Amino acid sequence: MIVQTKALLFDFDGTLVDTMEGFADIAGEVIHRFHPEISFEEARRKYLETSGVPFFQQLEIILPGNPTNSKKAAIFEETKKDGFFRSTFSREVRYVINELRRSGFIVGVSSNNFQYLIDQFINREGLQFDTVLGFKDGFEKGKQHFEYVIKHFNLQKDDLTFVGDSLKDAEKAITNDIKFIGLCGTFTREQFLQKYPNIVTIESLKELLSCVQLY
């Protein structure tokens, strides 16, 4: 299926960089440390199942109202920085982003990492995007990021496509009437299509170059 679009907004963790497995390990350890009754394996699975929103929001899904959630979130955010900055953009990611921009697409990043972290990472890597959006209070991946891109680049909703690796990414796009392409890895094609049967899925980012068309 060909997706006609003018702009592509990419999730970051698990989509542009391979950080999700490491983050899941950290989350599993932190949750298990505070809640020994939850095994590391179960905590890790719950992290992946709820990925696509900031960790402090994930904790409110996994352990709603728990008084230690803010402390767990702070430990997670501090611990993940080391692995975050050890990551780099792969040759495939660099090629795909450069090809998309060369072809005339608007290309941006939409991340739940704090804005200063995502800015530091991308400035260090030297890969050019048309916009880089991170998490700030009242401005997060989903509705706020979509609305910003549409207004900033003078687009219509139908001009924008969100590319992500999680079911939450798909949910954010679909509930806001934004086109979505699911990158398989964190979730399988079957898992994506079981919940969202009408979306396009890809097995690698390079596959994106043959399934999007500028209009």
NORWOLIN-V942142 format. One line per field, one symbol per residue. burial: # if it has 9 or more other C-alpha atoms within 8 Angstrom, else .. A space follows every 10 residues. Layout:
BEGIN
burial = ???
END
This chain:
BEGIN
burial = ...####### ########## ..######## ##.....#.# .#######.# ######.### ........#. .##.##...# ..#...#.#. ..##.##### #...###### #####..##. ##......#. .####...## ######..## ....#..### ########## .###...### ####.##.#. .##.....#. ##..#####. ####.
END
